[in-house]
Amino acid sequence: MRSISQSCRYDCKQALVFAKFSELHSVRQVHVWLRDEGIALPVASHSAADGHSVVWRLPLYNTVHNILTNPVYAGAYSFGRTVSKVSVENGRKRVRRGLRRPLADWDVLLKDQHEGYISWSEFERNRQVIADNATGKGALAQGAVRRGGLLLAGLLRCGQCGRKMYVGYGGKAGRYYCQGALVNHGTERCISFGGLRADHAIGAEVLRILKPLGIDAAVKALEAQTSETSAAHRQLDYGACPLGHAKLENTAFYTKVATRTVRTVTSPLDKLGIFMPDQVAPGG
């Protein structure tokens, strides 16, 4: 059982997390501030040395995030906030546990069960701010505004720790770097490298794979165009003008399809500065 002094210390630290989030509006900024100030938070320990107890440590990012998104701190009781999903991969069962569910899908949610650190309305506002700050986590996430032209932003993972890599811009080119360990544990970054070479390598590989598909689609569209053109001419020869006009309209349609197909394959790559072998770069 906790003593009065322990309870007061615990309550003050939890309240501090919510106060700083109200000021900074960012889980990461709160996490960095707590570590910079050397402020420890209570966490459950199940180690052999500590046993089942509460220990005070400099917080991880997940610790701060869990405090801000746990409804118990808003005076509510909940059950079923996460779910496990079973899938079969390469003939083996894989279980993914701890997947977060939308609030509307929680099994149980009882509000105003005890005195909270924040009100329920403030808890909902905090959840919305955190959701809006999330970048690249679904089509409905607003995310922070991102500028820059690197191709692989949000797609790369660190080869050392497996965390998603960040993008930074300075000078003439951007860089990919991993700061997952910095964000979550306050330690040094894993790796960092320039973005241009990586983007060019990936762009060239994309072009190599897509070019045959684009050519094949264009050839099929042109074959369809030729077939429709021949049919249209035959109809005109027989004096079926209305039908001939319809066929000519179809011919024009297939021509547009062929043109659009080729442009669909080449245009995104042109914007990246990657050109087909028989093309000349603008200004070249």
Buried (B, 14 or more C-beta within 10 A) or exposed (E): EEEEEEEEBBEEBBEBBBEBBBEBBBBBBBBBBBBEEEBBBBBEBEEEEEEEEEEBEBBBBEBBBBBBBEBBBBBBEBEEBEBEEEEEEEEEEEEEEEEEEEEEEBEEBEEEEEEBBBEBEBBBBBBEBBBEBEEEEEEEEEBEEEEEBBBBBBEBEBEEBEBEBBBEBEEEBBBBBBBBBBBBBBEEBBEEEEBBEBBBEBBEEBBEEBBEEBEEBBEBBBEBBEEBBEBBBEBBEEEBEEBBEEBBEBBEBBBEBBEBBBEEBBEBBBEBEBBBEEEEEEEE
